[in-house]
Amino acid sequence: MTSARLSGSNAPASAHIKLLDDRRFRALLSDEDWGRLPLATWRRFSKRVADGDSVVYVGLVDEVAFSDIGWWVAQAARLIGGPLPTGRDIGVPMIVTVTEDGATNGQTWTRICARKRGFPQVIHSAKRFAGPTGLEEYVGFGICMALRIAVEGETLTFRSTGYGLQLGRLWIPLPRWLTPGDLTVTHSDLGEGTFRFTLDVIHPHYGALIHQSALFREAVS
């Protein structure tokens, strides 16, 4: 597995790949909000590669927490492909690959999280610039999550606004009792090519269920 050390050259491994100007995320924000993002964040979310090409980020998981209910929710989610973290290991490598999907005009995200014992957990999802908010994440088995993007301080934030079952072009909203609660993902630039990714799932009745944090930088050649 690629080393998860966060030091080294800042030259991206994808430097040989043709980069395109990507305005898909920017179009979901006001000019004022977009302008509050750090330059490094702006560059990451304006980077678009050709269909089938990928950008790779390497990182280290530094925080994981589950409530008792949250742990069972994460395990139950394996029935739809395991889109939530399932392990408590920290100090383990995580690799994220973002691949351009020309067929859907979106991106395929693959997250590989090592475990101290056994095989890594692999999570697949697809970000699509569609749906009621203009951005949705498809996790498989017909399950989609509508996302609303915002800037809070200098942090780029993605918050779930609803879950649905996608059948072709038909979107059927799922009742709240069938969902894990509100999901929030943040991207915070830390300077020197490093950023922090966090994931939180909070249920309206049971409170905080799942928290994960990891430090990343773009893979180096």
C-alpha positions, 0 to 999 in steps of 0.5 A: 500500500502507498505510504501514508506519510504526509511529508515530501514533494508537493509535485502531484503524481497526476502532473502528466495528466491533462487538467481541465478547468472545473466549474461544477462545484463553483456553480453551486456557490455564490461568488462571495462564498467561493471567494472565501475559500483558501486558494488551495481548496479552490484549486482542488475543487476546480481540478478536472481530469479527462474521462477515466483519469484519476487524482489520488490523495494519501492520508492518515486516519487520526480520529474515529468515534462511534456511539453504540447505536452508530456502530450498529448503523455502520455495520447494518449499512454493509447491506447496501455496500458499506458506505460508512466507516466500520472500524475504530483503528486510528493511525492507519493509512487511507487512500482516496481516488477521484476518477472522472466519469464521463458517462454521468458527468460526475466523479467516482470516489474510491476510499481505501482505509487500512485496518490493523488486522485484515483487509482494508475497507473499500468504499465506493460512491459517485458524486453526480451534479444532479438532483434537487440540490444540484449535487448528490452522492450515489452509494449503490443499490439505488440509494442516493443522498442529496447534498448541499454545499456551503462555505463555513469560515474557510471550510468547504462543507457538504450536508445531506438534505435527504435520502432517496431511492433512484429507479432510472430517472425516478427519485423516491424520497426515503422516510427519515426513520429509514436513514442514519440521520444527517451526514456532514463532510468537511474539507479544511485546508491546513496549508503546505499541501495538507487538508483535513477531511471529516465525516459526521453522522448525527441522528435527530433522536440519538445524537452523534453516531459516527465521527471520522477525521483524516489528514490528506495530501495529493499523492506524490510521484 
